[in-house]
């Protein structure tokens, strides 16, 4: 269960999340309206729970305990897996919320209710910030939301234009520098991207797990394989993000966009990229070790959540394995 800038659930069971893991929003004053928020939810039904209807609903309560808006209901009848599988069935859905009003500062609680019983929740802290040289916090947050929404819809050009505009109007907003650099990296403008990530770091970008990963990707594409390897190993060892993110998988000389949902996905992807970096550094035994780390991370993730980001970078993993065998 995760709050994000934008999320989309596809009919094939995949979920695309942009700007995931929101835990707080900075506002200069209240009342205020947030143009776009998404709540991404995944529910695992045991085989004994399948084949019958369940009632799911989302409730949102203000810091004072009042309902923010009427509950959103999602009736679902999960299909039973045929023998011999009889495994859990994962149901994923997204609640997209437009123009959410926040009348007071404090924690707002989003709760999933299953058949009348609360089963999980997440909090959103609306915190007050002073108006500084960043300008009106509400205005640049609104622009960031527009950029996230454009990117999630596949309109990368509009997203890049919006993020660039934020960096020009509010040059100390670290999120905009990171987002603009990510698009530059995905388009092959690697030197520009690395400078953008370094600027985001200087400004105190809060997602160190994302920033270290992006910098290492840039170093790899600049053929600084040893620095990239150090960066990806650090990601494997030190970062266990509870939030989702959009990152890049390495496949020899190519980069592929991957949506990670949590620490299992993150570790698997970081280990894959570390494997490619080790191979390019001439450290084949370490590359083999990293393949083992990928498999362990994928296994841990599958126990909790089913198929994750590994399905998106499976071809890159197979390619790395074939390079090592060759």
C-alpha positions in Angstrom: 0.0 0.0 0.0 1.7 3.1 -1.2 1.0 6.8 -1.9 2.5 8.1 -5.1 2.3 11.1 -7.4 0.8 9.0 -10.1 0.0 5.3 -10.5 -1.7 3.1 -13.1 -2.9 -0.5 -12.9 -3.0 -2.3 -16.2 -5.3 -5.2 -17.2 -2.4 -7.6 -17.5 -1.7 -7.2 -13.7 1.3 -4.9 -13.9 1.3 -1.6 -12.0 3.2 1.5 -13.0 4.1 3.9 -10.2 5.7 7.3 -10.6 7.0 9.2 -7.6 6.1 6.4 -5.2 6.6 6.3 -1.5 5.1 9.7 -0.5 5.2 10.0 3.2 4.8 13.8 3.6 3.8 16.9 1.6 5.2 20.3 2.3 2.6 23.1 2.2 3.1 26.8 3.0 -0.5 27.1 4.4 -3.8 25.4 4.7 -6.5 25.0 3.5 -4.8 23.7 0.3 -5.7 21.4 -2.6 -3.4 18.7 -4.0 -4.1 18.3 -7.7 -3.1 14.6 -8.0 -2.4 11.8 -5.6 -2.6 8.0 -6.2 -2.9 5.2 -3.7 -1.5 1.9 -5.1 -2.7 -1.2 -3.3 -1.9 -4.9 -3.6 -3.9 -7.6 -1.7 -2.9 -11.3 -1.6 -5.8 -13.8 -1.3 -5.1 -17.3 -0.1 -6.4 -20.1 -2.2 -9.1 -20.7 0.4 -10.3 -17.1 0.0 -10.7 -17.4 -3.8 -13.8 -18.0 -5.7 -16.0 -15.8 -3.6 -16.7 -12.1 -3.4 -14.8 -9.8 -1.1 -15.5 -6.2 -0.1 -12.5 -3.9 -0.2 -12.8 -0.2 0.6 -10.4 2.7 1.2 -11.1 5.2 4.0 -9.2 8.4 4.6 -9.3 10.2 8.0 -8.0 13.6 8.9 -5.7 14.4 11.9 -8.8 15.1 13.9 -10.4 11.8 13.1 -13.0 12.9 10.6 -13.5 11.2 7.2 -11.8 13.2 4.4 -14.3 11.9 1.9 -16.7 8.9 1.6 -15.1 5.5 1.4 -14.2 4.2 -2.0 -15.4 0.6 -2.5 -13.9 -2.2 -4.7 -15.9 -5.5 -4.8 -13.6 -8.3 -6.0 -13.9 -12.0 -6.7 -10.4 -13.5 -7.0 -10.1 -16.5 -9.2 -8.9 -19.7 -7.7 -5.6 -20.9 -9.2 -5.9 -24.3 -10.9 -4.1 -27.4 -9.3 -1.3 -28.0 -8.7 -0.6 -24.3 -8.3 -3.2 -23.3 -5.7 -1.0 -20.3 -4.7 -2.0 -16.9 -3.5 -3.8 -14.7 -6.0 -2.6 -11.1 -6.1 -5.2 -8.3 -6.7 -3.8 -4.9 -7.4 -5.7 -1.7 -7.9 -5.2 2.1 -7.9 -7.2 4.9 -6.3 -6.5 8.1 -8.2 -7.5 11.2 -6.3 -7.9 14.6 -8.0 -8.0 17.9 -6.1 -7.7 16.4 -2.6 -8.4 19.1 0.0 -6.2 19.4 3.1 -7.7 21.7 5.7 -5.2 21.2 8.5 -1.6 20.2 9.1 -0.9 16.7 10.6 -1.2 13.0 9.7 -3.9 11.8 7.4 -4.5 8.0 7.5 -5.3 5.9 4.4 -6.8 2.5 5.5 -7.7 -0.6 3.5 -10.8 -2.3 5.0 -11.4 -5.9 4.0 -14.8 -7.3 4.7 -15.4 -4.7 7.4 -12.0 -5.2 9.1 -9.0 -2.8 8.8 -6.1 -4.7 7.5 -3.4 -2.2 6.5 -2.8 1.6 6.5 -0.4 4.3 5.5 0.0 7.8 6.8 0.5 11.1 4.9 2.0 13.9 6.9 0.9 17.4 5.8 3.7 19.6 7.1 4.1 23.3 7.2 7.1 24.9 5.4 8.2 28.5 5.2 8.1 30.3 1.9 11.8 30.6 1.0 13.9 31.2 -2.1 12.2 28.1 -3.5 9.1 30.3 -3.8 5.6 29.1 -3.1 5.9 25.4 -2.2 2.5 24.7 -3.6 3.3 26.0 -7.0 6.5 23.9 -7.6 4.8 20.8 -6.1 1.9 21.3 -8.6 4.4 21.5 -11.4 6.2 18.4 -10.2 2.9 16.5 -10.1 2.2 17.6 -13.7 5.6 16.3 -14.7 5.1 12.9 -13.0 1.7 12.5 -14.6 3.0 13.3 -18.0 5.9 10.8 -17.6 3.5 8.1 -16.3 1.4 8.5 -19.5 4.5 8.1 -21.7 4.7 11.8 -22.6 8.4 12.1 -21.8 8.9 15.3 -23.8 6.3 17.1 -21.8 7.6 15.7 -18.6 11.1 16.9 -19.5 9.9 20.4 -20.4 8.0 20.7 -17.1 10.9 19.5 -14.9 13.2 21.8 -16.7 10.8 24.7 -16.1 10.8 23.9 -12.4 14.7 23.9 -12.2 14.7 27.3 -13.9 11.9 28.9 -11.8 12.9 27.2 -8.5 16.6 26.3 -8.8 16.9 24.8 -5.3 14.2 22.1 -5.7 16.2 18.9 -5.7 13.5 16.6 -6.9 13.2 18.5 -10.2 17.0 18.2 -10.8 16.9 14.5 -10.2 13.9 13.9 -12.4 15.3 16.0 -15.3 18.7 14.2 -15.0 16.9 10.8 -15.1 15.2 11.7 -18.3 18.5 12.9 -19.8 20.1 9.6 -18.8 17.4 7.5 -20.3 17.9 9.5 -23.5 21.6 8.9 -23.6 22.8 12.4 -22.5 24.9 10.9 -19.8 27.3 13.7 -18.9 24.4 16.1 -18.6 22.6 13.5 -16.4 25.5 13.0 -14.1 25.8 16.8 -13.5 22.1 16.9 -12.7 22.3 14.1 -10.2 25.3 15.7 -8.5 23.3 19.0 -8.3 20.3 17.1 -6.7 22.8 15.6 -4.2 24.2 19.1 -3.3 20.6 20.3 -2.7 19.9 17.4 -0.3 17.6 15.2 -2.5 16.0 12.9 0.1 16.0 9.6 -1.8 19.6 8.6 -1.4 18.8 5.1 -2.6 17.6 6.5 -5.9 20.4 9.0 -6.2 23.2 6.5 -5.6 21.6 4.1 -8.1 21.3 6.8 -10.8 24.8 8.1 -10.3 26.2 4.6 -10.7 24.2 4.1 -13.9 25.7 7.3 -15.3 29.2 6.2 -14.4 28.6 2.8 -16.1 27.5 4.5 -19.3 30.6 6.7 -19.1 32.7 3.5 -19.0 33.8 4.3 -15.4 33.0 0.7 -14.5 34.9 0.5 -11.3 33.1 3.6 -9.8 29.8 2.2 -11.1 30.6 -1.2 -9.4 31.4 0.6 -6.1 28.1 2.5 -6.4 25.9 -0.5 -7.1 27.6 -2.6 -4.4 26.8 0.2 -1.9 23.2 0.1 -3.1 23.1 -3.7 -2.4 24.7 -3.4 1.0 23.3 -0.2 2.5 19.9 0.6 1.0 16.7 -1.2 1.9 14.0 1.3 0.5 10.4 0.9 1.7 9.3 3.0 -1.2 8.9 2.3 -4.9 10.9 4.0 -7.6 11.5 4.1 -11.4 15.1 3.1 -12.1 17.2 1.8 -15.0 18.4 -1.8 -15.7 21.7 -2.3 -17.5 21.9 -4.7 -20.5 25.4 -4.4 -21.7 25.4 -1.0 -23.5 21.6 -0.4 -23.1 19.4 1.0 -20.4 15.9 -0.2 -19.7 13.3 1.5 -17.5 12.2 -0.7 -14.6 9.6 0.0 -11.9 10.6 -1.4 -8.5 8.1 -1.8 -5.8 10.2 -2.4 -2.7 13.5 -3.7 -1.2 13.5 -7.1 -3.0 13.1 -5.5 -6.4 15.7 -2.9 -5.6 18.3 -5.3 -4.4 17.8 -7.6 -7.4 18.2 -4.7 -9.8 21.2 -3.2 -8.1 22.9 -6.6 -8.1 22.1 -7.1 -11.8 23.8 -3.7 -12.6 26.7 -4.6 -10.2 27.1 -7.8 -12.2 27.4 -6.0 -15.5 29.8 -3.5 -13.9 32.0 -6.3 -12.4 32.1 -8.0 -15.8 33.2 -4.8 -17.5 35.8 -4.4 -14.8 37.2 -7.8 -15.5 36.0 -9.3 -12.2 34.1 -12.3 -13.5 33.9 -14.1 -10.2 32.3 -11.1 -8.6 29.8 -10.9 -11.5 28.8 -14.5 -10.8 28.4 -13.7 -7.1 26.1 -10.8 -8.1 24.0 -13.1 -10.2 23.5 -15.2 -7.1 22.4 -12.1 -5.2 19.9 -11.4 -7.9 18.4 -14.9 -7.5 18.2 -14.6 -3.7 16.5 -11.2 -3.9 14.1 -12.4 -6.5 13.2 -15.4 -4.3 12.6 -13.3 -1.2 10.4 -10.9 -3.2 8.4 -13.7 -4.7 7.6 -15.2 -1.3 6.0 -11.9 -0.2 4.6 -10.4 -3.4 4.8 -12.7 -6.4 6.5 -11.7 -9.6 8.1 -8.3 -9.3 10.6 -6.2 -11.3 12.6 -9.3 -12.2 10.0 -10.0 -14.9 11.0 -6.7 -16.5 14.7 -7.2 -16.6 14.8 -11.0 -17.1 16.3 -10.7 -20.6 19.2 -8.5 -19.2 19.9 -11.1 -16.6 20.0 -13.9 -19.2 22.2 -11.9 -21.4 24.7 -11.3 -18.5 24.7 -15.1 -17.8 25.4 -15.9 -21.4 28.3 -13.3 -21.5 29.8 -15.0 -18.4 29.4 -18.5 -19.9 31.0 -17.3 -23.2 
